[in-house]
Amino acid sequence: MCLAVPSEVLECDGAMATVESFGVRRQVSLMLMAEPVAVGDFLLIQAGGFALEKVDRETALATQALMAEALALEPAAS
């Protein structure tokens, strides 16, 4: 199982794109995308740096908010 992070496309250059999520920019491969990608699209990015699929803006932002909330939680005391 892997975790995919919704990220916004900032630039497209052939089979690669620059995306941003949580203030971090990175280059990702578009080779697994079945549909064209444009600046402003939101993509699910797999941990290995591959874009998997498009998601709508509302879903992407809601997912990012949930991820940020989860990352801010402190571990339970044992």
N, CA, C and O atoms as a Tripos MOL2 file, in Angstrom:
@<TRIPOS>MOLECULE
protein
  312   311    78     0     0
PROTEIN
NO_CHARGES

@<TRIPOS>ATOM
      1 N           0.8450   -1.1680    0.0000 N.3       1 MET1
      2 CA          0.0000    0.0000    0.0000 C.3       1 MET1
      3 C           0.8920    1.2330    0.0000 C.2       1 MET1
      4 O           1.9430    1.2570    0.6400 O.2       1 MET1
      5 N           0.4550    2.2620   -0.7310 N.am      2 CYS2
      6 CA          1.2260    3.5010   -0.7230 C.3       2 CYS2
      7 C           0.2920    4.6740   -0.4690 C.2       2 CYS2
      8 O          -0.9230    4.5720   -0.6330 O.2       2 CYS2
      9 N           0.8740    5.7630   -0.0750 N.am      3 LEU3
     10 CA          0.1240    6.9740    0.2020 C.3       3 LEU3
     11 C           0.3110    7.9260   -0.9640 C.2       3 LEU3
     12 O           1.4440    8.2190   -1.3470 O.2       3 LEU3
     13 N          -0.7810    8.4140   -1.5340 N.am      4 ALA4
     14 CA         -0.7140    9.3880   -2.6140 C.3       4 ALA4
     15 C          -1.1470   10.7430   -2.0710 C.2       4 ALA4
     16 O          -2.1470   10.8500   -1.3610 O.2       4 ALA4
     17 N          -0.3850   11.7690   -2.4110 N.am      5 VAL5
     18 CA         -0.6340   13.1150   -1.9050 C.3       5 VAL5
     19 C          -1.1770   13.9910   -3.0280 C.2       5 VAL5
     20 O          -0.5670   14.0610   -4.0950 O.2       5 VAL5
     21 N          -2.3140   14.6640   -2.8120 N.am      6 PRO6
     22 CA         -2.8270   15.5640   -3.8410 C.3       6 PRO6
     23 C          -1.9290   16.7970   -3.9630 C.2       6 PRO6
     24 O          -1.6040   17.4470   -2.9690 O.2       6 PRO6
     25 N          -1.5380   17.1040   -5.2010 N.am      7 SER7
     26 CA         -0.6140   18.2050   -5.4560 C.3       7 SER7
     27 C          -1.0820   18.9890   -6.6680 C.2       7 SER7
     28 O          -1.6640   18.4270   -7.5960 O.2       7 SER7
     29 N          -0.8210   20.3050   -6.6560 N.am      8 GLU8
     30 CA         -1.2340   21.1650   -7.7650 C.3       8 GLU8
     31 C          -0.1170   21.2770   -8.7910 C.2       8 GLU8
     32 O           1.0490   21.4510   -8.4380 O.2       8 GLU8
     33 N          -0.4820   21.1770  -10.0650 N.am      9 VAL9
     34 CA          0.4830   21.2930  -11.1570 C.3       9 VAL9
     35 C           0.8280   22.7680  -11.3710 C.2       9 VAL9
     36 O          -0.0560   23.5960  -11.5900 O.2       9 VAL9
     37 N           2.1220   23.0820  -11.3040 N.am     10 LEU10
     38 CA          2.6050   24.4440  -11.5290 C.3      10 LEU10
     39 C           3.1720   24.6120  -12.9260 C.2      10 LEU10
     40 O           3.0310   25.6750  -13.5300 O.2      10 LEU10
     41 N           3.8210   23.5630  -13.4500 N.am     11 GLU11
     42 CA          4.4250   23.5820  -14.7830 C.3      11 GLU11
     43 C           4.3610   22.1860  -15.3740 C.2      11 GLU11
     44 O           4.4570   21.1910  -14.6550 O.2      11 GLU11
     45 N           4.1970   22.1190  -16.6960 N.am     12 CYS12
     46 CA          4.2540   20.8380  -17.4140 C.3      12 CYS12
     47 C           5.3540   20.9250  -18.4530 C.2      12 CYS12
     48 O           5.5070   21.9450  -19.1260 O.2      12 CYS12
     49 N           6.1210   19.8520  -18.5800 N.am     13 ASP13
     50 CA          7.1890   19.7990  -19.5700 C.3      13 ASP13
     51 C           7.2800   18.3770  -20.0980 C.2      13 ASP13
     52 O           8.0770   17.5740  -19.6130 O.2      13 ASP13
     53 N           6.4620   18.0720  -21.0930 N.am     14 GLY14
     54 CA          6.4570   16.7330  -21.6680 C.3      14 GLY14
     55 C           5.9580   15.7020  -20.6840 C.2      14 GLY14
     56 O           4.8160   15.7640  -20.2290 O.2      14 GLY14
     57 N           6.8250   14.7440  -20.3530 N.am     15 ALA15
     58 CA          6.4410   13.6500  -19.4590 C.3      15 ALA15
     59 C           6.7090   13.9730  -17.9940 C.2      15 ALA15
     60 O           6.5820   13.1020  -17.1330 O.2      15 ALA15
     61 N           7.0800   15.2210  -17.7050 N.am     16 MET16
     62 CA          7.3590   15.6350  -16.3260 C.3      16 MET16
     63 C           6.5300   16.8680  -15.9770 C.2      16 MET16
     64 O           6.1150   17.6260  -16.8550 O.2      16 MET16
     65 N           6.2980   17.0520  -14.6800 N.am     17 ALA17
     66 CA          5.5880   18.2410  -14.2050 C.3      17 ALA17
     67 C           6.1930   18.6850  -12.8840 C.2      17 ALA17
     68 O           6.7400   17.8800  -12.1300 O.2      17 ALA17
     69 N           6.0860   19.9740  -12.6190 N.am     18 THR18
     70 CA          6.4280   20.5120  -11.3110 C.3      18 THR18
     71 C           5.1210   20.6780  -10.5580 C.2      18 THR18
     72 O           4.1900   21.3190  -11.0450 O.2      18 THR18
     73 N           5.0560   20.0960   -9.3640 N.am     19 VAL19
     74 CA          3.8430   20.1620   -8.5490 C.3      19 VAL19
     75 C           4.1900   20.7220   -7.1760 C.2      19 VAL19
     76 O           5.3530   20.7430   -6.7730 O.2      19 VAL19
     77 N           3.1560   21.1780   -6.4640 N.am     20 GLU20
     78 CA          3.3590   21.6920   -5.1110 C.3      20 GLU20
     79 C           2.2840   21.1570   -4.1880 C.2      20 GLU20
     80 O           1.1050   21.0990   -4.5360 O.2      20 GLU20
     81 N           2.7220   20.7670   -3.0050 N.am     21 SER21
     82 CA          1.8140   20.3270   -1.9590 C.3      21 SER21
     83 C           2.4580   20.6370   -0.6170 C.2      21 SER21
     84 O           3.6360   20.3420   -0.4120 O.2      21 SER21
     85 N           1.7050   21.2260    0.2910 N.am     22 PHE22
     86 CA          2.2050   21.5900    1.6190 C.3      22 PHE22
     87 C           3.4390   22.4830    1.5390 C.2      22 PHE22
     88 O           4.3250   22.4030    2.3900 O.2      22 PHE22
     89 N           3.4970   23.3370    0.5100 N.am     23 GLY23
     90 CA          4.6060   24.2660    0.3550 C.3      23 GLY23
     91 C           5.8670   23.6670   -0.2320 C.2      23 GLY23
     92 O           6.8840   24.3510   -0.3410 O.2      23 GLY23
     93 N           5.8160   22.4030   -0.6100 N.am     24 VAL24
     94 CA          6.9790   21.7160   -1.1770 C.3      24 VAL24
     95 C           6.7620   21.5060   -2.6720 C.2      24 VAL24
     96 O           5.7440   20.9600   -3.0980 O.2      24 VAL24
     97 N           7.7400   21.9500   -3.4570 N.am     25 ARG25
     98 CA          7.6920   21.7370   -4.9080 C.3      25 ARG25
     99 C           8.5770   20.5530   -5.2630 C.2      25 ARG25
    100 O           9.6430   20.3550   -4.6800 O.2      25 ARG25
    101 N           8.1100   19.7650   -6.2410 N.am     26 ARG26
    102 CA          8.9250   18.6350   -6.6950 C.3      26 ARG26
    103 C           8.5840   18.2960   -8.1290 C.2      26 ARG26
    104 O           7.5180   18.6520   -8.6310 O.2      26 ARG26
    105 N           9.4950   17.6100   -8.7770 N.am     27 GLN27
    106 CA          9.2980   17.1160  -10.1370 C.3      27 GLN27
    107 C           8.6770   15.7330  -10.0500 C.2      27 GLN27
    108 O           9.0990   14.9040   -9.2430 O.2      27 GLN27
    109 N           7.6680   15.4840  -10.8860 N.am     28 VAL28
    110 CA          7.0270   14.1720  -10.9110 C.3      28 VAL28
    111 C           6.8810   13.7020  -12.3470 C.2      28 VAL28
    112 O           6.8350   14.5030  -13.2800 O.2      28 VAL28
    113 N           6.8100   12.4060  -12.5040 N.am     29 SER29
    114 CA          6.6150   11.7990  -13.8150 C.3      29 SER29
    115 C           5.1260   11.7200  -14.1350 C.2      29 SER29
    116 O           4.3070   11.3850  -13.2790 O.2      29 SER29
    117 N           4.7940   12.0350  -15.3850 N.am     30 LEU30
    118 CA          3.4150   11.9320  -15.8680 C.3      30 LEU30
    119 C           3.2100   10.6770  -16.7100 C.2      30 LEU30
    120 O           2.1590   10.5210  -17.3320 O.2      30 LEU30
    121 N           4.1850    9.7900  -16.7400 N.am     31 MET31
    122 CA          4.1400    8.6200  -17.6230 C.3      31 MET31
    123 C           2.9670    7.6900  -17.3440 C.2      31 MET31
    124 O           2.5430    6.9700  -18.2480 O.2      31 MET31
    125 N           2.4240    7.6770  -16.1260 N.am     32 LEU32
    126 CA          1.3110    6.7860  -15.7960 C.3      32 LEU32
    127 C          -0.0570    7.4450  -15.9870 C.2      32 LEU32
    128 O          -1.0890    6.8100  -15.7710 O.2      32 LEU32
    129 N          -0.0650    8.7030  -16.3870 N.am     33 MET33
    130 CA         -1.3300    9.4210  -16.5560 C.3      33 MET33
    131 C          -2.0180    9.0050  -17.8590 C.2      33 MET33
    132 O          -1.4020    8.9810  -18.9250 O.2      33 MET33
    133 N          -3.3010    8.6790  -17.7470 N.am     34 ALA34
    134 CA         -4.0760    8.2610  -18.9160 C.3      34 ALA34
    135 C          -4.6770    9.4500  -19.6590 C.2      34 ALA34
    136 O          -5.1130    9.3090  -20.8020 O.2      34 ALA34
    137 N          -4.7050   10.6200  -19.0220 N.am     35 GLU35
    138 CA         -5.3020   11.7990  -19.6420 C.3      35 GLU35
    139 C          -4.3250   12.9700  -19.5900 C.2      35 GLU35
    140 O          -3.4060   12.9790  -18.7710 O.2      35 GLU35
    141 N          -4.5220   13.9560  -20.4630 N.am     36 PRO36
    142 CA         -3.6230   15.1160  -20.4730 C.3      36 PRO36
    143 C          -3.6580   15.8810  -19.1460 C.2      36 PRO36
    144 O          -4.6640   15.8860  -18.4370 O.2      36 PRO36
    145 N          -2.5420   16.5170  -18.8380 N.am     37 VAL37
    146 CA         -2.4000   17.2790  -17.5950 C.3      37 VAL37
    147 C          -2.0940   18.7290  -17.9570 C.2      37 VAL37
    148 O          -1.3190   19.0020  -18.8730 O.2      37 VAL37
    149 N          -2.7170   19.6600  -17.2190 N.am     38 ALA38
    150 CA         -2.5060   21.0850  -17.4650 C.3      38 ALA38
    151 C          -2.1620   21.7930  -16.1600 C.2      38 ALA38
    152 O          -2.4590   21.2990  -15.0720 O.2      38 ALA38
    153 N          -1.5330   22.9530  -16.2860 N.am     39 VAL39
    154 CA         -1.2420   23.7900  -15.1240 C.3      39 VAL39
    155 C          -2.5580   24.0810  -14.4040 C.2      39 VAL39
    156 O          -3.5630   24.4140  -15.0330 O.2      39 VAL39
    157 N          -2.5350   23.9500  -13.0790 N.am     40 GLY40
    158 CA         -3.7310   24.1760  -12.2780 C.3      40 GLY40
    159 C          -4.4750   22.9040  -11.9140 C.2      40 GLY40
    160 O          -5.3010   22.9080  -11.0020 O.2      40 GLY40
    161 N          -4.1870   21.8080  -12.6240 N.am     41 ASP41
    162 CA         -4.8020   20.5190  -12.2740 C.3      41 ASP41
    163 C          -4.2580   20.0470  -10.9310 C.2      41 ASP41
    164 O          -3.1550   20.4180  -10.5290 O.2      41 ASP41
    165 N          -5.0400   19.2310  -10.2490 N.am     42 PHE42
    166 CA         -4.5830   18.5590   -9.0380 C.3      42 PHE42
    167 C          -4.4210   17.0820   -9.3570 C.2      42 PHE42
    168 O          -5.3070   16.4580   -9.9410 O.2      42 PHE42
    169 N          -3.2700   16.5270   -8.9610 N.am     43 LEU43
    170 CA         -2.9500   15.1300   -9.2310 C.3      43 LEU43
    171 C          -2.6440   14.4130   -7.9280 C.2      43 LEU43
    172 O          -2.1710   15.0210   -6.9680 O.2      43 LEU43
    173 N          -2.9180   13.1170   -7.9040 N.am     44 LEU44
    174 CA         -2.4670   12.2850   -6.7920 C.3      44 LEU44
    175 C          -1.0590   11.8240   -7.1290 C.2      44 LEU44
    176 O          -0.8330   11.2040   -8.1680 O.2      44 LEU44
    177 N          -0.1120   12.1290   -6.2450 N.am     45 ILE45
    178 CA          1.2940   11.7940   -6.4710 C.3      45 ILE45
    179 C           1.6980   10.6770   -5.5250 C.2      45 ILE45
    180 O           1.5830   10.8040   -4.3060 O.2      45 ILE45
    181 N           2.1720    9.5850   -6.1010 N.am     46 GLN46
    182 CA          2.6280    8.4210   -5.3410 C.3      46 GLN46
    183 C           4.0010    8.7350   -4.7620 C.2      46 GLN46
    184 O           4.7400    9.5490   -5.3150 O.2      46 GLN46
    185 N           4.3380    8.1010   -3.6640 N.am     47 ALA47
    186 CA          5.5900    8.3790   -2.9600 C.3      47 ALA47
    187 C           6.8210    8.2640   -3.8570 C.2      47 ALA47
    188 O           7.8230    8.9310   -3.5970 O.2      47 ALA47
    189 N           6.7780    7.4500   -4.8900 N.am     48 GLY48
    190 CA          7.9070    7.2760   -5.7940 C.3      48 GLY48
    191 C           8.0550    8.3800   -6.8180 C.2      48 GLY48
    192 O           8.9880    8.3610   -7.6210 O.2      48 GLY48
    193 N           7.1310    9.3590   -6.8020 N.am     49 GLY49
    194 CA          7.2520   10.4820   -7.7250 C.3      49 GLY49
    195 C           6.4790   10.3400   -9.0160 C.2      49 GLY49
    196 O           6.7800   11.0220   -9.9950 O.2      49 GLY49
    197 N           5.4840    9.4620   -9.0360 N.am     50 PHE50
    198 CA          4.6580    9.2780  -10.2240 C.3      50 PHE50
    199 C           3.2590    9.8280   -9.9770 C.2      50 PHE50
    200 O           2.6520    9.5590   -8.9400 O.2      50 PHE50
    201 N           2.7510   10.6000  -10.9370 N.am     51 ALA51
    202 CA          1.3640   11.0560  -10.8720 C.3      51 ALA51
    203 C           0.4710    9.8830  -11.2630 C.2      51 ALA51
    204 O           0.7230    9.2070  -12.2600 O.2      51 ALA51
    205 N          -0.5740    9.6480  -10.4700 N.am     52 LEU52
    206 CA         -1.4510    8.4990  -10.7040 C.3      52 LEU52
    207 C          -2.7610    8.8690  -11.3770 C.2      52 LEU52
    208 O          -3.2020    8.1830  -12.2990 O.2      52 LEU52
    209 N          -3.3960    9.9620  -10.9180 N.am     53 GLU53
    210 CA         -4.6770   10.3640  -11.4900 C.3      53 GLU53
    211 C          -5.0070   11.7880  -11.0900 C.2      53 GLU53
    212 O          -4.4530   12.3310  -10.1350 O.2      53 GLU53
    213 N          -5.9310   12.3850  -11.8500 N.am     54 LYS54
    214 CA         -6.4230   13.7200  -11.5200 C.3      54 LYS54
    215 C          -7.4840   13.6150  -10.4390 C.2      54 LYS54
    216 O          -8.2090   12.6250  -10.3480 O.2      54 LYS54
    217 N          -7.5610   14.6630   -9.6200 N.am     55 VAL55
    218 CA         -8.6520   14.8000   -8.6590 C.3      55 VAL55
    219 C          -9.1590   16.2350   -8.7680 C.2      55 VAL55
    220 O          -8.4180   17.1380   -9.1550 O.2      55 VAL55
    221 N         -10.4310   16.4340   -8.4230 N.am     56 ASP56
    222 CA        -10.9630   17.7920   -8.5000 C.3      56 ASP56
    223 C         -10.3970   18.6350   -7.3570 C.2      56 ASP56
    224 O          -9.9750   18.1120   -6.3250 O.2      56 ASP56
    225 N         -10.4000   19.9360   -7.5670 N.am     57 ARG57
    226 CA         -9.8110   20.8840   -6.6140 C.3      57 ARG57
    227 C         -10.4010   20.7270   -5.2110 C.2      57 ARG57
    228 O          -9.6680   20.7030   -4.2220 O.2      57 ARG57
    229 N         -11.7240   20.6230   -5.1300 N.am     58 GLU58
    230 CA        -12.3910   20.5150   -3.8310 C.3      58 GLU58
    231 C         -11.9160   19.2870   -3.0560 C.2      58 GLU58
    232 O         -11.6160   19.3760   -1.8650 O.2      58 GLU58
    233 N         -11.8510   18.1500   -3.7330 N.am     59 THR59
    234 CA        -11.3920   16.9120   -3.0960 C.3      59 THR59
    235 C          -9.9290   17.0260   -2.6770 C.2      59 THR59
    236 O          -9.5540   16.6020   -1.5840 O.2      59 THR59
    237 N          -9.1020   17.6040   -3.5560 N.am     60 ALA60
    238 CA         -7.6770   17.7470   -3.2540 C.3      60 ALA60
    239 C          -7.4610   18.6050   -2.0140 C.2      60 ALA60
    240 O          -6.6880   18.2390   -1.1290 O.2      60 ALA60
    241 N          -8.1460   19.7490   -1.9480 N.am     61 LEU61
    242 CA         -7.9570   20.6460   -0.8080 C.3      61 LEU61
    243 C          -8.5010   20.0410    0.4820 C.2      61 LEU61
    244 O          -7.9070   20.2140    1.5460 O.2      61 LEU61
    245 N          -9.6230   19.3350    0.3960 N.am     62 ALA62
    246 CA        -10.1780   18.6690    1.5820 C.3      62 ALA62
    247 C          -9.2290   17.5820    2.0810 C.2      62 ALA62
    248 O          -9.0320   17.4300    3.2860 O.2      62 ALA62
    249 N          -8.6450   16.8280    1.1530 N.am     63 THR63
    250 CA         -7.7040   15.7680    1.5210 C.3      63 THR63
    251 C          -6.4450   16.3590    2.1440 C.2      63 THR63
    252 O          -5.9390   15.8380    3.1380 O.2      63 THR63
    253 N          -5.9350   17.4480    1.5600 N.am     64 GLN64
    254 CA         -4.7610   18.1060    2.1350 C.3      64 GLN64
    255 C          -5.0480   18.5860    3.5590 C.2      64 GLN64
    256 O          -4.1930   18.4740    4.4370 O.2      64 GLN64
    257 N          -6.2410   19.1170    3.7860 N.am     65 ALA65
    258 CA         -6.6020   19.5910    5.1260 C.3      65 ALA65
    259 C          -6.6350   18.4350    6.1280 C.2      65 ALA65
    260 O          -6.1620   18.5720    7.2570 O.2      65 ALA65
    261 N          -7.1910   17.3050    5.7140 N.am     66 LEU66
    262 CA         -7.2220   16.1300    6.5930 C.3      66 LEU66
    263 C          -5.8220   15.6070    6.8770 C.2      66 LEU66
    264 O          -5.5170   15.2200    8.0050 O.2      66 LEU66
    265 N          -4.9670   15.5960    5.8530 N.am     67 MET67
    266 CA         -3.5900   15.1350    6.0410 C.3      67 MET67
    267 C          -2.8450   16.0650    7.0010 C.2      67 MET67
    268 O          -2.1170   15.5980    7.8770 O.2      67 MET67
    269 N          -3.0250   17.3680    6.8400 N.am     68 ALA68
    270 CA         -2.3610   18.3320    7.7220 C.3      68 ALA68
    271 C          -2.8360   18.1460    9.1560 C.2      68 ALA68
    272 O          -2.0380   18.2120   10.0910 O.2      68 ALA68
    273 N          -4.1250   17.9150    9.3280 N.am     69 GLU69
    274 CA         -4.6730   17.6860   10.6650 C.3      69 GLU69
    275 C          -4.0920   16.4130   11.2800 C.2      69 GLU69
    276 O          -3.7270   16.3990   12.4550 O.2      69 GLU69
    277 N          -4.0080   15.3570   10.4930 N.am     70 ALA70
    278 CA         -3.4720   14.0870   10.9910 C.3      70 ALA70
    279 C          -1.9940   14.2200   11.3630 C.2      70 ALA70
    280 O          -1.5510   13.6530   12.3620 O.2      70 ALA70
    281 N          -1.2370   14.9600   10.5690 N.am     71 LEU71
    282 CA          0.1920   15.1240   10.8460 C.3      71 LEU71
    283 C           0.4420   15.9900   12.0740 C.2      71 LEU71
    284 O           1.5080   15.9060   12.6820 O.2      71 LEU71
    285 N          -0.5220   16.8130   12.4410 N.am     72 ALA72
    286 CA         -0.3700   17.6870   13.6000 C.3      72 ALA72
    287 C          -0.6860   16.9730   14.9120 C.2      72 ALA72
    288 O          -0.3630   17.4750   15.9890 O.2      72 ALA72
    289 N          -1.3100   15.8130   14.8220 N.am     73 LEU73
    290 CA         -1.6740   15.0750   16.0290 C.3      73 LEU73
    291 C          -0.4400   14.4960   16.7010 C.2      73 LEU73
    292 O           0.4890   14.0380   16.0360 O.2      73 LEU73
    293 N          -0.4420   14.5210   18.0040 N.am     74 GLU74
    294 CA          0.6480   13.9070   18.7550 C.3      74 GLU74
    295 C           0.3010   12.4490   19.0110 C.2      74 GLU74
    296 O          -0.8710   12.1170   19.1860 O.2      74 GLU74
    297 N           1.3030   11.5710   19.0350 N.am     75 PRO75
    298 CA          1.0230   10.1570   19.2930 C.3      75 PRO75
    299 C           0.4230    9.9560   20.6820 C.2      75 PRO75
    300 O           0.7430   10.6810   21.6240 O.2      75 PRO75
    301 N          -0.4380    8.9760   20.7860 N.am     76 ALA76
    302 CA         -1.0650    8.6580   22.0750 C.3      76 ALA76
    303 C          -0.0160    8.0960   23.0270 C.2      76 ALA76
    304 O           0.8930    7.3800   22.6070 O.2      76 ALA76
    305 N          -0.1420    8.4200   24.2920 N.am     77 ALA77
    306 CA          0.7760    7.8780   25.3100 C.3      77 ALA77
    307 C           0.4860    6.4000   25.5020 C.2      77 ALA77
    308 O          -0.6700    5.9760   25.4800 O.2      77 ALA77
    309 N           1.5420    5.6180   25.6910 N.am     78 SER78
    310 CA          1.3310    4.1730   25.8810 C.3      78 SER78
    311 C           1.5550    3.7540   27.3020 C.2      78 SER78
    312 O           1.4190    2.5740   27.6260 O.2      78 SER78
@<TRIPOS>BOND
     1     1     2 1
     2     2     3 1
     3     3     4 2
     4     3     5 am
     5     5     6 1
     6     6     7 1
     7     7     8 2
     8     7     9 am
     9     9    10 1
    10    10    11 1
    11    11    12 2
    12    11    13 am
    13    13    14 1
    14    14    15 1
    15    15    16 2
    16    15    17 am
    17    17    18 1
    18    18    19 1
    19    19    20 2
    20    19    21 am
    21    21    22 1
    22    22    23 1
    23    23    24 2
    24    23    25 am
    25    25    26 1
    26    26    27 1
    27    27    28 2
    28    27    29 am
    29    29    30 1
    30    30    31 1
    31    31    32 2
    32    31    33 am
    33    33    34 1
    34    34    35 1
    35    35    36 2
    36    35    37 am
    37    37    38 1
    38    38    39 1
    39    39    40 2
    40    39    41 am
    41    41    42 1
    42    42    43 1
    43    43    44 2
    44    43    45 am
    45    45    46 1
    46    46    47 1
    47    47    48 2
    48    47    49 am
    49    49    50 1
    50    50    51 1
    51    51    52 2
    52    51    53 am
    53    53    54 1
    54    54    55 1
    55    55    56 2
    56    55    57 am
    57    57    58 1
    58    58    59 1
    59    59    60 2
    60    59    61 am
    61    61    62 1
    62    62    63 1
    63    63    64 2
    64    63    65 am
    65    65    66 1
    66    66    67 1
    67    67    68 2
    68    67    69 am
    69    69    70 1
    70    70    71 1
    71    71    72 2
    72    71    73 am
    73    73    74 1
    74    74    75 1
    75    75    76 2
    76    75    77 am
    77    77    78 1
    78    78    79 1
    79    79    80 2
    80    79    81 am
    81    81    82 1
    82    82    83 1
    83    83    84 2
    84    83    85 am
    85    85    86 1
    86    86    87 1
    87    87    88 2
    88    87    89 am
    89    89    90 1
    90    90    91 1
    91    91    92 2
    92    91    93 am
    93    93    94 1
    94    94    95 1
    95    95    96 2
    96    95    97 am
    97    97    98 1
    98    98    99 1
    99    99   100 2
   100    99   101 am
   101   101   102 1
   102   102   103 1
   103   103   104 2
   104   103   105 am
   105   105   106 1
   106   106   107 1
   107   107   108 2
   108   107   109 am
   109   109   110 1
   110   110   111 1
   111   111   112 2
   112   111   113 am
   113   113   114 1
   114   114   115 1
   115   115   116 2
   116   115   117 am
   117   117   118 1
   118   118   119 1
   119   119   120 2
   120   119   121 am
   121   121   122 1
   122   122   123 1
   123   123   124 2
   124   123   125 am
   125   125   126 1
   126   126   127 1
   127   127   128 2
   128   127   129 am
   129   129   130 1
   130   130   131 1
   131   131   132 2
   132   131   133 am
   133   133   134 1
   134   134   135 1
   135   135   136 2
   136   135   137 am
   137   137   138 1
   138   138   139 1
   139   139   140 2
   140   139   141 am
   141   141   142 1
   142   142   143 1
   143   143   144 2
   144   143   145 am
   145   145   146 1
   146   146   147 1
   147   147   148 2
   148   147   149 am
   149   149   150 1
   150   150   151 1
   151   151   152 2
   152   151   153 am
   153   153   154 1
   154   154   155 1
   155   155   156 2
   156   155   157 am
   157   157   158 1
   158   158   159 1
   159   159   160 2
   160   159   161 am
   161   161   162 1
   162   162   163 1
   163   163   164 2
   164   163   165 am
   165   165   166 1
   166   166   167 1
   167   167   168 2
   168   167   169 am
   169   169   170 1
   170   170   171 1
   171   171   172 2
   172   171   173 am
   173   173   174 1
   174   174   175 1
   175   175   176 2
   176   175   177 am
   177   177   178 1
   178   178   179 1
   179   179   180 2
   180   179   181 am
   181   181   182 1
   182   182   183 1
   183   183   184 2
   184   183   185 am
   185   185   186 1
   186   186   187 1
   187   187   188 2
   188   187   189 am
   189   189   190 1
   190   190   191 1
   191   191   192 2
   192   191   193 am
   193   193   194 1
   194   194   195 1
   195   195   196 2
   196   195   197 am
   197   197   198 1
   198   198   199 1
   199   199   200 2
   200   199   201 am
   201   201   202 1
   202   202   203 1
   203   203   204 2
   204   203   205 am
   205   205   206 1
   206   206   207 1
   207   207   208 2
   208   207   209 am
   209   209   210 1
   210   210   211 1
   211   211   212 2
   212   211   213 am
   213   213   214 1
   214   214   215 1
   215   215   216 2
   216   215   217 am
   217   217   218 1
   218   218   219 1
   219   219   220 2
   220   219   221 am
   221   221   222 1
   222   222   223 1
   223   223   224 2
   224   223   225 am
   225   225   226 1
   226   226   227 1
   227   227   228 2
   228   227   229 am
   229   229   230 1
   230   230   231 1
   231   231   232 2
   232   231   233 am
   233   233   234 1
   234   234   235 1
   235   235   236 2
   236   235   237 am
   237   237   238 1
   238   238   239 1
   239   239   240 2
   240   239   241 am
   241   241   242 1
   242   242   243 1
   243   243   244 2
   244   243   245 am
   245   245   246 1
   246   246   247 1
   247   247   248 2
   248   247   249 am
   249   249   250 1
   250   250   251 1
   251   251   252 2
   252   251   253 am
   253   253   254 1
   254   254   255 1
   255   255   256 2
   256   255   257 am
   257   257   258 1
   258   258   259 1
   259   259   260 2
   260   259   261 am
   261   261   262 1
   262   262   263 1
   263   263   264 2
   264   263   265 am
   265   265   266 1
   266   266   267 1
   267   267   268 2
   268   267   269 am
   269   269   270 1
   270   270   271 1
   271   271   272 2
   272   271   273 am
   273   273   274 1
   274   274   275 1
   275   275   276 2
   276   275   277 am
   277   277   278 1
   278   278   279 1
   279   279   280 2
   280   279   281 am
   281   281   282 1
   282   282   283 1
   283   283   284 2
   284   283   285 am
   285   285   286 1
   286   286   287 1
   287   287   288 2
   288   287   289 am
   289   289   290 1
   290   290   291 1
   291   291   292 2
   292   291   293 am
   293   293   294 1
   294   294   295 1
   295   295   296 2
   296   295   297 am
   297   297   298 1
   298   298   299 1
   299   299   300 2
   300   299   301 am
   301   301   302 1
   302   302   303 1
   303   303   304 2
   304   303   305 am
   305   305   306 1
   306   306   307 1
   307   307   308 2
   308   307   309 am
   309   309   310 1
   310   310   311 1
   311   311   312 2
@<TRIPOS>SUBSTRUCTURE
     1 MET1         2 RESIDUE 1 A MET
     2 CYS2         6 RESIDUE 1 A CYS
     3 LEU3        10 RESIDUE 1 A LEU
     4 ALA4        14 RESIDUE 1 A ALA
     5 VAL5        18 RESIDUE 1 A VAL
     6 PRO6        22 RESIDUE 1 A PRO
     7 SER7        26 RESIDUE 1 A SER
     8 GLU8        30 RESIDUE 1 A GLU
     9 VAL9        34 RESIDUE 1 A VAL
    10 LEU10       38 RESIDUE 1 A LEU
    11 GLU11       42 RESIDUE 1 A GLU
    12 CYS12       46 RESIDUE 1 A CYS
    13 ASP13       50 RESIDUE 1 A ASP
    14 GLY14       54 RESIDUE 1 A GLY
    15 ALA15       58 RESIDUE 1 A ALA
    16 MET16       62 RESIDUE 1 A MET
    17 ALA17       66 RESIDUE 1 A ALA
    18 THR18       70 RESIDUE 1 A THR
    19 VAL19       74 RESIDUE 1 A VAL
    20 GLU20       78 RESIDUE 1 A GLU
    21 SER21       82 RESIDUE 1 A SER
    22 PHE22       86 RESIDUE 1 A PHE
    23 GLY23       90 RESIDUE 1 A GLY
    24 VAL24       94 RESIDUE 1 A VAL
    25 ARG25       98 RESIDUE 1 A ARG
    26 ARG26      102 RESIDUE 1 A ARG
    27 GLN27      106 RESIDUE 1 A GLN
    28 VAL28      110 RESIDUE 1 A VAL
    29 SER29      114 RESIDUE 1 A SER
    30 LEU30      118 RESIDUE 1 A LEU
    31 MET31      122 RESIDUE 1 A MET
    32 LEU32      126 RESIDUE 1 A LEU
    33 MET33      130 RESIDUE 1 A MET
    34 ALA34      134 RESIDUE 1 A ALA
    35 GLU35      138 RESIDUE 1 A GLU
    36 PRO36      142 RESIDUE 1 A PRO
    37 VAL37      146 RESIDUE 1 A VAL
    38 ALA38      150 RESIDUE 1 A ALA
    39 VAL39      154 RESIDUE 1 A VAL
    40 GLY40      158 RESIDUE 1 A GLY
    41 ASP41      162 RESIDUE 1 A ASP
    42 PHE42      166 RESIDUE 1 A PHE
    43 LEU43      170 RESIDUE 1 A LEU
    44 LEU44      174 RESIDUE 1 A LEU
    45 ILE45      178 RESIDUE 1 A ILE
    46 GLN46      182 RESIDUE 1 A GLN
    47 ALA47      186 RESIDUE 1 A ALA
    48 GLY48      190 RESIDUE 1 A GLY
    49 GLY49      194 RESIDUE 1 A GLY
    50 PHE50      198 RESIDUE 1 A PHE
    51 ALA51      202 RESIDUE 1 A ALA
    52 LEU52      206 RESIDUE 1 A LEU
    53 GLU53      210 RESIDUE 1 A GLU
    54 LYS54      214 RESIDUE 1 A LYS
    55 VAL55      218 RESIDUE 1 A VAL
    56 ASP56      222 RESIDUE 1 A ASP
    57 ARG57      226 RESIDUE 1 A ARG
    58 GLU58      230 RESIDUE 1 A GLU
    59 THR59      234 RESIDUE 1 A THR
    60 ALA60      238 RESIDUE 1 A ALA
    61 LEU61      242 RESIDUE 1 A LEU
    62 ALA62      246 RESIDUE 1 A ALA
    63 THR63      250 RESIDUE 1 A THR
    64 GLN64      254 RESIDUE 1 A GLN
    65 ALA65      258 RESIDUE 1 A ALA
    66 LEU66      262 RESIDUE 1 A LEU
    67 MET67      266 RESIDUE 1 A MET
    68 ALA68      270 RESIDUE 1 A ALA
    69 GLU69      274 RESIDUE 1 A GLU
    70 ALA70      278 RESIDUE 1 A ALA
    71 LEU71      282 RESIDUE 1 A LEU
    72 ALA72      286 RESIDUE 1 A ALA
    73 LEU73      290 RESIDUE 1 A LEU
    74 GLU74      294 RESIDUE 1 A GLU
    75 PRO75      298 RESIDUE 1 A PRO
    76 ALA76      302 RESIDUE 1 A ALA
    77 ALA77      306 RESIDUE 1 A ALA
    78 SER78      310 RESIDUE 1 A SER
